[in-house]
């Protein structure tokens, strides 16, 4: 006798495709994971590996900055070519030689001044100071002038005469500056420290000129009490401020040019 088919046998399974679809999605996900892992390789390590491989197979060396220099086997590495040095023009060379000559002349003058004024330098009455302009000689007024006067003492005439002989043998401009302390002075001859300092500077200028230093090289300036070296509140400070400064200038004056034309 023929057996009847059950209803479950007649029902066809239409959802089997979901299994294949799920497998496909899983594989696709795995593929993207692998691709992402490959793309996130450390760039620094990758560059190091790449440079090492290039150096091994092509005999190269790497300079600072990552630029390779090709090395021929058996020959030394050639250093980078030096930057070209700008050529010195004849005018620049002449100017450099002139500066060197002036510096040597100033050094000679300073040495000669030190010799003739050595006793006063040892006593602390005279100081030699090297400046950007040349050499400055600071002479304390205690060996130059009596208080409140502008007439040179005998000992100072001898010292300044020896100094003038050194200056006469050179051609540097000479500026003589007179300085006082802040003690007021009001006499018929010197109404203020301005006049006293100016006359003292002029007195030294006239001695230099009489000793052979040309007048064109000489300048006298009176500063009064306006440029103190130390405080005027102590006797030592006021004594230090009363001085005559003699500047031997290495910068010779240049000819002027009329800018109104």
Secondary structure, DSSP 8 states (H G I E B T S, - for coil): ------HHHHS----THHHHHHHHHHHHHHHHHHHHHHHT--HHHHHHHHHHHHHHHHTEEE-TTS-EEE--TTS--------------HHHHHHHHHHHHHHHHHHHHHHHHHHHTHHHHHHTSEEEEE-SSEEEEEEEGGGTB-TT---B-HHHHHHHHHHHHHHHTS--EEEEEEE--S-----SS-SSHHHHHHHHHHHHHHHHHHTT--GGGEEEEEEETSS-SS-SSSHHHHHHHSEEEEEEESS-------S--
